[in-house]
Amino acid sequence: MPLDLGAKGSCQIGGNVSTNAGGLRLLRYGSLHGSVLGLEVVLPDGTILDQLTTLRKDNTGYDLKQLFIGAEGTLGIITGVSILTPPAPQASNNVILALPRFENVLPLYKTVKRQLSEILSAFEFIDRTAYDLAVKHGQGRALSEEDVEGAECFVLVETSGGRREHDEEKLNNLLESLLEADEPLINTGVMAQNPAQFSSLWALREGVTEAVSKEGKAYKYDISVPLSTFKECVDLTRERLRSKGLLNEAQVKAVIGYGHVGDGNLHLNVIAKAYTPEIQDALEPFVYELVASHRGSVSAEHGIGAMKTHALHYSKDETSIAWMKKIKAIFDPNGIMNPGKVLE
Amino acid sequence: MPLDLGAKGSCQIGGNVSTNAGGLRLLRYGSLHGSVLGLEVVLPDGTILDQLTTLRKDNTGYDLKQLFIGAEGTLGIITGVSILTPPAPQASNNVILALPRFENVLPLYKTVKRQLSEILSAFEFIDRTAYDLAVKHGQGRALSEEDVEGAECFVLVETSGGRREHDEEKLNNLLESLLEADEPLINTGVMAQNPAQFSSLWALREGVTEAVSKEGKAYKYDISVPLSTFKECVDLTRERLRSKGLLNEAQVKAVIGYGHVGDGNLHLNVIAKAYTPEIQDALEPFVYELVASHRGSVSAEHGIGAMKTHALHYSKDETSIAWMKKIKAIFDPNGIMNPGKVLE
């Protein structure tokens, strides 16, 4: 499957496609708009729209199925999917890199992309606060004190390829060249030596979500912004809460950032003792305006649902929203499909 | 650019996106529906639909831009494109394989995909008639007599990757394992040893189009059908013409098949002395019905244009066409955008 996400144990393919799920390896396998070949959709009036082909190339008119990918069930119900599946990788490996400064993330990404090229399958970012939280709540195996000393943030790099010895050589060469550079972008790097360590490194990243829920009540923002602004978005949000006198153990305990660097997708989480109107008001529309100022997306992959319909205009202009409403009106004139979702 | 096609010297990006161009490396880089990140479109009433984001992930409502990809300018004019560009490969190589039987193409494709995995960038098919035609008209450098003896068809395999020595090792190992198998799928394989040979092997494949135009007047069908039926489609078309008494030097000189195996895309060309109503009637709707019987596409990448509007129903059912018309009607109620194209 060209899709891998935390919910893989419980999600369903119809839901994945309806929400245009992205996940951990979009960087490598691309979006569902590219990998879904065909759909069968039941329209609101009961008609079956049969676009369930398995053709990789088909230029016979408008690609209607695309409208249902990410429409969250508001235009029709997806009842069949054909999807392109790449060859499964023969070997995977990963390494966690500790960076002295956030500013190094972008040059590091460029270097890694150039050196690993087609075998790069994930490039994930964890800021120091998120890392410490994951470790505090027993996610993955902590790096040594020495390895994390002076680290402002971490990057998890994964490779997936067809030949283990080639892939390991590439990853080893990368690590060597990073450590031996005149002005190293990283303090240190820890490479997985076996499957258990591979999982353990991933757990540091994937475990952040669970650590957050153990730590407190979370306000979660799943945004797309330029990579160079990841830290700024986290810092400005923290500052905002501090300026409102909300940053303390009794109210907001932590503001963290982590996510899919390769996709420009930042998970900005604000962890509070409890959900309160004061925190809510401090965060919104502040965060949305911040995202809009970078021409970002207020919902990179989690969708609009019912909770973000009021925030849609921060990422879509009036013309686009008007056209979305026209599309909704012709497919579902009676508004019976998932009412209240996506559009108010 | 995640797109490479014969017309690269003259085509324009707006046209590429409007026609959803596929080309030679779709196998590797996927379709424009996946790689186009944003579009700016001028709608028929002069409104600018600004979906020109550069975000890899953006799940804020319907992905309207997708409608314009492949709409052939019938819904709006594309005036801006943002597109995801992969790292350029550091090394490319190719090999041409001679196969004793067409039946070996599918098992060969599976073997090649498994062994070359992420560095496979093209897998192109040329039947014997197409190969002979290319050679006859001076396209590329012909293989030796010995190499082509007993070959029913040829496959051109290209690799593109980040490390020359790794990629060559993979390609050498593939060739060795193919030649040393107990029941070899190929008679022989010729690997490019330098850039000139690399271009020369490609010219055998890319030059077929030019060879066809030098040989006579061509009826060209650009279809998607299951790979296992490529030969059947060519043979049945040839038989059809023979049964109508049209297969002779004075009428139809050759029926050839070549194309992008990895994408299920067959170029079926019928080369005639002159265009005649008899040949036209023998071919249509025969070819379209043949395609429809395999649930294929009557236009894999060349689009519908004005010439194939009558054939749309062979690849799209009534419901789909009705919905295409509804979409056309809301975007372009006065029918001023590229009239007569896509929909009659």
Interface residues (C-beta under 8 A of the other chain):
Chain A: T19 N20 G22 L26 G30 S31 H33 G34 S35 T47 I48 L49 D50 Q51 T53 T54 L55 R56 K57 D58 N59 T60 G61 Y62 D63 L64 Q66 L67 I69 G70 A71 L75 P87 P89 Q90 K113 R114 Q115 L116 S117 E118 I119 S160 G161 G162 R163 H166 E169 K170 S224 H260 G262 D263 G264 N265 R295 G296 S297 V298 S299 A300 E301 H302 G303 I304 K308 L312 S315 K316 D317 T319 S320 I321 W323 M324 K326 I327 K328 I330 V342 L343
Chain B: T19 N20 G22 L26 G30 S31 H33 G34 S35 T47 I48 L49 D50 Q51 T53 T54 L55 R56 K57 D58 N59 T60 G61 Y62 D63 L64 Q66 L67 I69 G70 A71 L75 P87 P89 Q90 K113 R114 Q115 L116 S117 E118 I119 S160 G161 G162 R163 H166 E169 K170 S224 H260 G262 D263 G264 N265 R295 G296 S297 V298 S299 A300 E301 H302 G303 I304 K308 L312 S315 K316 D317 T319 S320 I321 W323 M324 K326 I327 K328 I330 V342 L343
